[in-house]
Amino acid sequence: MELSRRTFTALAGTAALGLALAGSGGAATGPQGPGVVPTGPPPPPPEADGRRHRVTYDRHSLLVDGRRLVLWSAEVHPFRLPSPSLWRDVLQKLRAHGFTAVDVPVPWNVHSPAPGVHDFTGVRDLNRFLTAAAEERLYVVLRPGPYLGADLDAGGLPGWLTAAPGSARTDDPEYLRHAEAWLAAVDAIAVRHLYTAGGGTVLLYRLEDGRPVPAGNPAARAHRARLRAKVRADRIDVPVLDGEGFTGGDGPPTAGLTAVAGGAADAWGGPLSGGEGYARVRESHDATHERRRHLTALADRVTVHHTGMGFGGTSWGWLPGPGVYTSYDYGAVLDEGRQPAPNMAAVQQLGHLVRTVPDLARLEPDGEGTERAADGRLTVRRLANPDTGARFFVVRNDTGEEVRALLPGTGIEVPVTVAAGDTKLVASDLRLGHRKLAYTTAQPMLCVSTGRQDVAVFVGRHGETAQLALDCEKQPGADRADTEPAWAYAQGRLNVVSPLGVGGLSRVLVKDGDSETPLVLLFADDETALRLWTYETPAGPLVVYGPSMLRSAELRHSTLHLTGDVTVETGVEVWGPRGIAEVTWNGRPVPTYLGRARSRVMEGLMPAVRAVALPALDGWRCRTENPESDPDFDDSAWTVADRTTSHSTTPVPEGGPVLFADDYGFHHGDVWYRGRLEDLGGIPSVALSYSTGTQGLLMAWLDGRPLGTHRMPAPDEDTVSRGTWTATARFDVPQAVRTPGEHVLSVLVRPMQHAGTEPGEDAHKAARGLVAVEFAGGDRSVEWRVRGGTDPERVTGPFNNGGLYGERRGWHLPDHDDRRWRPVEFPRAESRQGVTWYRTRFRLGFEPELDASVGLTLEDDPERAYRVQIFLNGWNLGQYVNDVGPQHTFALPNGILRTRGANTLALAVLSDGTTPAGPGKVTLTLLGAARGGIPVEPVDPPGR
């Protein structure tokens, strides 16, 4: 909720304030075991400070320089955002929303286009990402595989490995030679960024896909042991997660790691999402779901939280695994357009809580397991910190209606309200800086303090009423800056009541009494809490309310310089270190006054972001291709398919030859085959066996005549996890060509992606492309030639281009001369087997301070059978399958998209000729906009 004019005119007051990070660090109230690290302030936010740091753990938590750390980590896939300057945008957003760490997979296949080649330049610059993470003061959990899963082609194993000897994920020497070379390349970068050495913020290192190795697989266990030894030999001295717990450091491997990831991947056709894609995923992984999942983990005393996907991004080009389409939105807390999603509120609140309330780093059960509330409808899990005496209660409502009930034995003297199906954390006996909270019915969100004042935030659902009590031997004073809260003092307690979300933020100032340090109590619902930010400065932390995003804060002399984003009309309110006299926002002075809640408040409001106008896409030009189907096409430079053996798990047909695309170096994208044979007399049909990933297809021509198209079916709930699909397409041979003499059989296969693999199974080596060809009526000798994509180029790497004629001739590149192409208008309705290209140009002129995320939307009659490869400025940004779906909108990342300049859009349409083929309606779509953002560097087009 934006800050209203009522809010910013009601806050007349007296004093600025200073803050320092603190929590409920009171004296120990229970026994401590030998050598147990007591609860205390958490370590400061990490940075590359050049100092040595010690990273260990015990059964409660990680220990950084002897201080307990609760890690709140989100997974980020920088390789699914091929615009390096936007990596910082994602990191800043995650840090601002309460995350302390990012979990970063590093895919082998993205960085290795050939054996022994490891490319960390351009959009693959791991050093740049790790540097940015350190500058944004986020820990890093590094995941270099070698096998990742992560819904990647071959699970992250490189394409060339599909045709190499050796069994993957085992102790096979051939495989280990390549895998260890990969780890050496990653580790050479990682070792410069280890937090232990002060070079960066890499705190943990995670091997493989994070799953334990089966006890009955000695080859896989030996493989994992070799990887661990390799990592240590490469001087990686932070704790290593290997699926069995931590290795390295002091103490037993018992620190918790929540294994349940947030969100979910969606498959072609959306069999698990009802065909609605990530919109349905978000409905099932909403804020209520996130609260339940994360609070259950907290009740299980997990302190190393892998919360799930922070930003998934886009599986551009041929990057995705067989089970997913282009979007990898995943239902993440930052959507594919880099916008906070509805489930962010729950994750943000808990992230700030575990970061600023250190009591949560060491909890023990407080009672007999799961208990029931007074009326039996709420379940309660009780936890306590033995050092501070703070008590926490995870209260869960499994009913379909709101429940308000007493919680006996918790010290909470009034009923607690929990929404239908929701979960809530409440507390008692918790120190809020210099005062003690007796109990609260609202969830604590954060607590920061300094010698001059403390600030505590409490949150809940809109319309609920927060009740809390402070223990006070002496009656304190209380002022309110808003009309909603109320309070009363009785029997040594100050009781405060405030509705949540009514009018935005509610503020109560508690002063005098037991402490000379004032306490500012802030009450917010979910929407309001998303406008609350904290930021640590050398002078102390800040609490900022109002903007859509706080990116940075710097106090220079008496001026506080803030940067961030604004989407709706709002003001800015700051609780910060002493001595702030002036405030700037994105470099511009902001007039302020001292508010009644001891904050500095902006006079007036900042305007909302202006409406963003996007141009229509017109001026299209068209050109057909697939000359490879013509019998006179010159294929003399193509590779002769003459191999007789293969390392594939797919058997080579008796008598050969090997036709598998990978064996000839074509690992990604479309592959053409041309076979020359003599005499088709007496041959009524031909059978083409082929193997692909999900949604693969085959098209065939004989002497230039279309024989037809075969497609793999869309997956259903039973086949959604299938990695490899095989089929045999049978086509009639037209009577007119059943003659002696030379004939040319042309076949186009879209192989899609390689399967992931379990240790020793080598599922990634299953064939892609043609497998066998049989002629009814007799054997025929055929000379086969094969052609796929060109060699991986420098800018985009191995996943951008396949073997379509237009790709090989550069029709997707922005500088291609299309002036001789035929002008056309959309919608189109052509019935033709093969490939047709469409190109247009458009220009954007966004203001420099506008951060707008743009997508491309394609819509058409779902009965039309065709698919589209989308190229923006030469970058292959995804695949649209009109009659399968469910994806219709494709993100166009800024940097690749020129937001202040000209853009070239190319669409390669592949149609089977059975129905009219589009495109139908093609438009630009606004995915989100804000005034603010960060400077975006242009990303080179392919070929540069």
N, C-alpha and C positions, 0 to 999 in steps of 0.2 A: 504494500500500500504506500502510495506517495505521501510525503509530509504535507499536511493540509495547511492552509493559511491560518486556521485557528491555532495550530501547533506553534507556528513560528511567530505569532504575535502574543502568545501567552507566556513566553519564557523570559521575562525580565528578572535579572538576578545579580549576583555580586562577585563571584570569585572564579578564577580559572583553577585548574587542578593539575596535580602531577600523578602519574600512574607508574607502577612497576609490577611486573608479573608476579603473581602470588596465588596461593590456593589455601586449602585447609591444612596448613602445616603445623598443627598444634603438637603439644607434648604427647609422648607415647602413653597409651592407656592400657596396653596389654603386653604380654610377654613377647620378647624377641628371641629368636633362635640364634645360636652362635654364628657370627658373621653375616647376619641378615642386614641388608641395606635398608635403613629406615626410610619412611616416606618423607619427601622434602621437595623443594622446588624442582621442576624439570630442567633439563639442560636448555640453554638458550637456543634459538633457531640456528641451524647449522650454516656455515659458510666456509669457503676455501680460505682459511685464515693462516695457512702455513705452519700451524702448530700440530704436534702429535696429540692424538686422542685415543682413548681406550674404549673399545666396544666389546662388552661381554654380556652375560645374561645369567639369570637364575630362574627358579621355577615360577617366578611371578612376572618378570618383564625383562626387556632389554635394559642394559645399564650403559650409559654413555658418560664417561669420565666420573663414574661412581654415582651418577644420578639416574633415577628411574625414568624411563621413556615409554609412553604408550604411543605406538606408531599407528597413524591413521593414513593409510596408503590407498591411492587410486591408480588403476592401471591406465597407462597412456601408450598409444601406438604411434610414435612419430612417423613411422614409415607409411602410415595410412593418412598422413597429412603432408604431401610433398611440397610444402611451402615453408622452409625453415624459419622464416621470421615469425610465422604464426605459432611456432612451438612455444615461444615466450608468452603469447596471448593465452594459450591453454594452461601453461604453468601458473601464470598470474591468477587466472580465474580459480584454479584448484586451490592454490594457497589462500586466496582471499576467502574461499568458502570453507576453510577450516582444515584442509588437508596438510599433513606434515611431511608426506612422502609420496613419491610416484614409483610405481612398479613398471619397469621398462623392458619389454622384450626386444631383442636384437636379432632379426631373422638372418640366418646364414644365406638363404637364397636371394635376399635383397642385395647383399653386399658381395656375392661371389658369382660372377657370370661364367667363370671357367675355373678348372682345378688350379689351386695355388694362387688365384687372383682374389684379393680382398680390397674392395673399393669403399673408402669412407669419405668420399668427396661429395660436394653439392648437397642434394637432398638426402644423402646417406651419411652426413657428417655427425657421427656419434660424439666426437669431441665438442662440437658446438652445442649439442643438446645437453650434455653433462655440464658444460660451463654455464649454460643458461639456468639449469636447475639449481646450481650452487648460487648463482647470483640472485635467484628468487628465493633462496634459503629453504630449499626442499631437500630432504633426504632422498636417496635413490636406492631402490632395490633393483639390481641389474640382473637381467635374464638373457644370457646369450645362447641358451639351448645346450648343445647343438640342435636338439629337436625341441620345438615349441608347441606344436599343435596350433592353437590360436586361430583356427579356421583359415590357415594359410595353405597355399599350394604346397603339397607334399609335407605339410606340417612344419614348413620352414626349411626343409632340406633342399639344397640347390638342384636345379633341373639337371645339370650334368651328372649328378650322383645317381640318377635313375638308370643310367647306362654304364655305370662303373662297377667293377667287381667289389665284393665285400658285402657283408650283411649288416645293415644299419642297426644302431643302438645295441650292439653286442661287442664282445672283445675281439671281433675279427680284425686282424692287423691292417687290412686294406682300408676298412672303414675308419679305424682309429687314427690312421695316418692323416686322413683328411680332417677328421673331427678335431684332432689336437692342433692341427695347423690353423683351423678356424679359431679355436679358443686362444691360441697364441696371439692372433691378430687382434682380437677383441681385448684381451688382457693387457696388451701393450698400451692401449688407450685407457682402459679402466684403471690401471695401476697409477696413472697420473691424477686420477680423480678420487682416490680413496680418502674417506674421512679420517681414517686412522693416521694418515700421513699429512693431513691438512691441505692436500691438493684439490679437494673437491668434497662432495657430499655422498659418495657411494658408501652406504652403510651396511648393506647386505648384498649377497651374491647368490643367485638361485640357479641351480642346474636343471637342465632338461625341462619337462613340462610340469614339474612340481609334484608329480605323483610318485608314490613309493614303488619300488621294484618288487615284483612278485618273488616270494621266497624260493619258489621252485624253478627259478630261471637263473642258473649260475652264470651264463654268458652275459645276461643283462646286468647282474650284480657286479661282475668283474668289470664290465664297461663303465658302470657308475663309479667304481673305485678308481679306475684309471683317470676318469675326468676329474675327480676330487684331487688326485695327486697332481695332475697337470695344473690345476688352478693354483694350488699351493706352490708348485714349482715356479709359477709365473709371478709370485710375490703378492698374490691376493690374500691379505691377512685379515679381512673382515669375516664375520661369521658367514658360513655357507649353508644355504637351505638345499637339501638334496632329496626331498620327499620323505625322509626318515626323521626329520627334525634338523636342528642346528649341528654343524660341526665347526670346530675352532672356537677359541675363546674359553672362558672358565665356566664350569658348572655343567649340569646334565642337560641334555637336549629336550627340555620340557617347556620352554616358552611357547605360548600358543600362537597358532596362525589359523585364522578363520578360513576354511577351505571353500565355503559356498560363495561363489561370485555373484554380484548383482547383475540384473539384466539377463538377456538371453540372445543367442544368435537366431536369425530367422532364415528359413530355407526357401528355395525356388518354389513359387506357387503359394507359399505361406501355409503349408499344411498344419503347422502348429499354432498359427496366428489367425486361423479362419480366413486367410487370404487378405488380411488387413495390414500385414507388415508390422513395423515397429510401433504404430499407433496402438495396436493391441498389446504388444509387449509392454508398453508403458502403463497400460491399464492394469495389467497383472503384476507389475513391479512398481507400484506407486509408492507414495510416501508412507502409507500404512504398512505396506509390505517391507519397506526398508527399515522402518522403526522396529518391526517385529524381528527381523533377521539380525540387525546389529545389536539390539538390546539383548537378544538371546545369547549372542556371542559374548557380550559383556558379562551377562550372568554366568556364563561358563568360564569366566575369568580370562578370556582371551585379551591379550594386551598388544599383540602384533596383528593389527586388523588390515587384511587385504579386502577392502570394501567392495571390490568389483570394478567394473569399467568406469573410469573417470571420463575418458574420451576415446571412443572407438575409431571414428572417422570413416574413411572410404576405402574399400578394397578396389582401388583403381586398376585399370588394365587387366592383366591376367594373374593378379595377386591372390584372389580369394581361393579358399579351399572348395571342394566340390559341394559342400553343404550350404553355402551361403551365396547370396547375390552381391551386387556392387556395394550397397550401403552396409556399413558395419556400425550403424548407430547404436545397436545393442541394447537400447533402452538406457544408455549411460546418463550420468548426471549432467554432462555437457553433451548436447545432441550433435549431430553431424555438421550442423551449421555453427557450432561453437556457442550455442545459446544454452543458458541454464535450463534444465528440464524440470517438470513439476516435482520429481522425486528428490531434487536437490535440497529442499528445505530440511528434510529429516536428516540427511547426511551432514549438512552444514552444522546443524545444531549439536549433533553428537561430536563432530570433529572439534569444534570450539570447546566443548565440555571436556573431552579427554585431554586436550592440550593445556587448558588453564586450571583444571582441578586435579592436582597430583594425587589426591586420595585414591583415584581409580586405578593407579598403577600397582597397588598391592591390596587385593581384596581376598577375603576368606568367607566361606559360607557362614551365615548367621541364622542358624535354625535347622530344621529337619527337612531339607529339600524344598519341594514345591508345596506351598500352603494355599489355603482358600481364604478369601475375604469373608466378611461377616455373613453376607447373603449367599455365598457359595458360587457366585457367577464370575468372580475374578480370581485368577491365580496369581500368587505372589512368590517371587524368589528373593530371599533376603541375603544381603551381603554386607560386610563390615570391613573397615580398615583397622587392623589391630594397633597401628601406631597412633592414629589420630582419633579413633572412636567414631569416625563418620560412618553412617549407615545409609545404604542405598537399597531401593526396592524396585524390582522390575515387575510391573503389574500388567497383566495381559487379560484382555477381554475377548473370549472366543464366541460370544453371542452376537446376534444380529441387531442388537439395540444398545444404545448408550446405557452404561451402568454407573451408578453413583453409590458407593459403599464405604463403610469403615474398614480399616485395615488393622485388626487387633495385633498388639505386640510390636508395632512399628514406631510408636511414639507420635504418630500423626493423629491428632485428636479430632479431626473433622473428616467427613466423607471425601473420598477421592473419586473424581469423574474420569472415566475412560470411554472414549467413543467406540461405536460398534466395530468389532474386529481389530481394534487398535491395541497398541502397547505403549506404556509410559514408564519413565524413570522418575521416581520421587525420592526424597532424601530426608534424613533427620540428623541432628547433631553434627552438622557440617559448618566449618568455619568459613565465613565470608570476609576474608581479610582480617580486620581487627574486631569483628563481632561474630557471634555464633548464631547460626540458624537452628532453631529448635526443630522445625519441620517445614515442608512445603508440599502443596498439592499440585504445583506446576513443575515442569521439568527444568532443572537448572541448565543454562546454556553456556555461560562463561562467568568467570570471576577474575578480575584484575585489580591490582591495588598498588598504592604507594604510601609514603609516610603521611601524605596530606588527605587522601581519600581513597575509598574502594568503590568499585562498580560491579554489580552483579545483575545478570539478565536471567529472566525466567520466561519460559515459552509454553504454549499449548495450542489447542485447536481454537479456531475462531468461535467466539461466543461462550467459551468456558470461562469460569471464574477462578482466578488464582487466589489461593489463601496461603499465607505463610506467617510464621511466628519467629521473632527474634528473642533470645534470652537476654534480658536486661535487668540487672539488679537495681539500677537507677533508671528512672523514667527518662527516655530520650525525647528530643524534639523531633517533629516530623512535618515536613512541608511537601506539598504536592504542586507540580508544575502543570497538572492536567486535572480536569474535573472528575474523572472516572474513579480513581482509587479512593479508598477510605481506610481508616485505621482506628485502633483503640488500644490503650495500655491497661493491663490488668494482671495482677498476681505475678509480676516479674516478667511479663512478656509483652512485646509490642506485636499486635496482630494486624496484618495488612491484608486487605482484600482489593482485587482489581479485576475487572472484566478484561478479556484478552481480545485485542483487535479493534475495539471500539474507538474510533478516532485516531488509529495508528498506535504510536508508542505511548505508554503511560509511564510516568516518572514520579518517584517518591524519594525525597531526600531525608535521611535519618541522621541526626546530629546529636552531639553531647551524650548524656547518659553515661554508660560504662566506658566510652572511648571518646577521645577528642578528635578522632579521625572520622569524618563524615562517610556515610555509606549511601550510594545512589542505587536505588532499586529500579530496574527497568522491566516492564512487562510487555510481551509481544505475542501475537499469534504467528502462524507460519509465514504468512505473506509479509508481515511487518519485519519479522526476524531476517528475511532475505535482504533487508536494507541495513542490517547491522554488520559492521566490519571491525576487525581489530588489526593492528599493525604494530610491530615492535620497532622502535627507534632507539638509538643509543641513549637518548634521554629518558626513555621509558615507553611503554605501550600506549596506543591510542584506542579509543572506541569511537567509531564514526557512524552516524545514522543519516540516511537519506538517499544517497546516490544508488544507482543500480549496480555499481561495482567500484571498489577501491583498489587501485593498482599499486600505488606507492605513496609513501609519506616521508618527508624529509624536513627536519626542523633546523633552520639556519638562523642563528641569532634569535630574534623574537617572532620570525615568520615561519608558519607551517605551510609547506608546499605539498599539496595533495594532487594526485592524478587519478583519473578513473573514468567511468562511463555514466552517461545519463540517458535514460529512455523516456521517462515520463516527467512531467513537471514536478519539481522537488526542490527542497532546500538541503542544507548541510548543517549538521550539528556535531560538535567534536568535544569529547572528553579527552584531555591530553596532558602532557607534561606541563609543569609550571612555566610561566613566562611567555606563553603564546599571546601575542598582541595582534597579529595579522595572519590572514589565511589567504592562500591562492588556490584556485582550482584550475587544473590544466594550464597553468601559467598565467592566469588572469586573477587580479585581486578580487576577493570576495568580502564585501562589508559585513562585519559581524558585531554582535553585542554579547554581553554575559547573561546567560539564562538563569532561571530560578533553580535549575537542577545542576548548577555549577558547571555548565557546559558553555562553549562558545558557539553562538547560533548565527547562521546567515540571515541577513536582512533581505526579505523578499524570497523569490523562488527562481531557480534555473528553469528555462523553458524545456518542454519535451522535444525529442528529436523530431525533425520535420519529416513529412511524408516523402518517401523515396520513389521517384518515377523511374521505371525501367522501360527501355525501348522495345517496340515490337520487332520481331524477327521476320524480316522480309528480304527481298532481293536474292532469293535462292537461285542457285545454278545446279545443274544436274548432269551426270555422266554415268553411263553404264560401264561395267567392266566384265571380268572373268573371260578374257581372251584365251586363257588356258584351256577352255573347253573346245576351242577351234582345232581341228585336226592339223592345220598348217602352222600352229603356234610353234615357235622355236624354243625347244626345251633342252638344247644341246649343252647349256651351261648348268643344268640341274644335276643333282647328285644321283648317281646310279644306285638303285637299291639292289645290291648284289651280296649282302651279307647272309651267312647261313647259320650263325650262332648269335646268341644274345644273352645278356645278364638279366633280362626281364624275368619276372615270375610268370609271364604268359608264355605258354609253349609255342615254339616256332612250328608252323605247319610242316608236315612231312614233305620234304623236297624243297622247302623254302620258296622264295627267299624271305628274309626278315623285312617286313614292311613298317615296323614300329617307328614312329616319328622320332622318338628320343634317341634311337640308335644312330640316327643320321644328324644329330645335333640340333633338332628342332623341338624345343621343349615347351614353348608357349605360343598360343594363338593358332590361327588356321593353317592347315597343311594341304598342299595340292599333290596329287599323284597323277602321273600320265603313263599309261601302259600301251605299248605297241604290240600288236599281234597280227598274225596272218590267218586269213580264212575263217570267216564266221559261219560258213555253211553248216547247217544242221545244228546250230546253237540257238535254242529258243529263249534261253534266259541266262542271267548271270547273277550269282550270289556274292555279295560283298559283306564280309564279316568285319566288324570294327569294334573298337573299345574306347570309351571316353569317360570323363567325369559326368556329373549330373548335368542334364540338358544339352548333351552333345548331339551332333547331327551329321548326316552325310548326304551329299548331293552327287549325282552321277550324270555324265553325258557320254554318248557314244557317237563318234564322228560329228560332234557339235550338236547333236540332238539330245534334249533333256530326257533322261530315263526316269528321273523322279528323285524324291527326297525321302529320307528316313530320319526320324527324330526319336531320341530317347524320351520315354514318358516323364511327365512331371512327377516328382516324388510324392508319396503319401505318408501317413504317420508310420507305416511299417517300413518304408524304404528311405526315410529321410536321412538316415545315417550311412547309407550305402555310398562308398567312395568311388567305386568303379562300376560302370554299366557296359554290358556287352550285348550285341545284337547282330543279326544277319539280315541284310536288306536284299530282297530278291526283285529283280527287274526283268521285264520281258524285253527281248531283243527285237526291234522292229523288223518285219519281214524284208523291208527294202535294203537293210544292211547285212542280211545273212548271205554274204557273198564272199568269194575268194578275194585275195588282195589285202593290203595293209589297212588296219583299222586302229583308231585311237580311242581308248577308254580313259576319260578324264574324271577324277574323283576329288571333290573338296570335302575335307573332314574338319569340323570344329571340335577339337578334342576336349575342350574345357580344361579342368584342372586335374592334378594328380592327387591321389588319396593320401591321407596321413597313415602312419604305421605304428604298430606296437613293436617292442623289441624283438628283432629276429624275424618278423613276418614279411618285411620288405614289400608291403602293400603299395608303397610309392612307386615301385618298379613295374606295376601292371602296365601293359601296353597302352599307348595312346595313338590313335590313328587307325589305318587299315591293319587288319590281322591276316586275312586270307581272302583269296578270290577263287571262285569255282564257276566253271561253265557247264551248264546242263548240256548233255549230248556228247561230251568228250573233253579231254584235256586239251588245253591250248598253251603254247609257250608264249610267255609275255615278258618283254623287257620293260621294267619299271624304273621310272625316274621320280624323284620326290623333291619338293621345294617348300620350305617354310619361311619363317621370318628372317630378316637380315641379322647380322651379328648385333648383339646388344650395343647400343650407342652410349656415349659418355654421359649425357645429361640424365636420361630416364632410366638407364640400366636395362635389365633383361625382360621386364614385364610389359613394356609399352606396346610393342608391335608384333603382329603375327605375319602370316604369309599371303594376305590378300594382295592382288596386283596393285591396287591403289596405295597400299601401305608401302610396297616395295618401290613405287614410283614417286612417293612423297606427296600424294594427294591430300594427306591430312595436315601437311605443314602450312604455316601461315603465309609463307612466301611463294607457294605454288601458284602458277599463272593459270587461273580458271576462266579467262576471258572468252575462250571458245566453247565453254560449257553452255548447255542449253538453259535459258531462263525458265523457271517453273514457279508455280504457286502451290501452297499447301491449302487444304489436304490433298494428298496424292492417292491414287487408286490404280496402281499398275500390277498386272498379273504376269510375272516373269520369274523363272527359276534362275537365281544367281544374285549378283551383287550390283547395287546401284548406289552411287555417291551423291550427296547433296552438300553444298557449301554456301555459307553466307558470312557476312561481316557485320559487326555492330560495334558501336562506340559507347562507352560510359564516361560520365564526367562527374563523379562523386566529389563532394567537398573534401578537402584534406582531413578535416576533423570527424568525418563520417566513417564509421566502421560498419559496413553493410555486408551481410552474407547473402549470396545469390545462388539460386539453383536453376536447373533446366528441367522443365516439366513436359513430358510427352503423353498425349492422350489420343485414343483412337477406339474404333469398334473392337471389342475384345475377341471377336470371331476372326479377325484378320491375323493370319499366321506370318509373322515376320519378326526380325530382331534387328537392333541397331547398336553399332559401336559408336560411342560419342567421343569426339576429339575436339578439345578446346586448345587452340594455339599449339597444336601438335601433340598434346597430352591425351592419352587414352584414359578417359575418366569413367568408363563403365559400360555396361551392357544392359540394354532394355529389351525384354522379350514381351511383345505386345499381348500375346494370347496366353501368357503364363503368369507374369507379374511376380510378386505384388508391387514392385517398385515402379513409380512413375516420375519421381523428382530426384534429380541427381545434383549433389553439391558441386559447385564450381569454386575451388579454393582461391581466395585472393592471393595474388602473387603470380599464379598461373593465369587467373582472370585479371585483366588490366582494368582496374576500377577508374582509372583516369587515362583512357586511351582506347586504341582499336583492338578488337578481338576477332579471331577467325574461328568459326564453328563448322566442323565437318561431321557428317553423319554417314556411316557406311551401313546401308540397309541390305540385309541378307534375307531373301524371301524364297519360299519353296514353289511358288507359282500356282498353288492350289486355291488361293484366295487373293483378292486385291490387297496390295501392300502399300503402306503409308510411306512416310510419316503422315499423321493426321494433323493434330494441333500441337505446335511446338512453341513454348513461351518461356520467358524468364520469370522466375518466382523469387520474391523476397523471403529469405529465411530468418531474418532478424536484422535490426539496425540499432545503433547507439551513437551518440556523440562522445567520442573518446577513442578507444582502441590504441594500437601501437603502430609505429611506422612499418609498412610492409614493403619488402624488397621484391622486385620482379624476379620471377623464376625463368630461366632460359627455356626457350622451346627446344625440342629435340633437334639435333644436328648442329648445335652451336659448340 
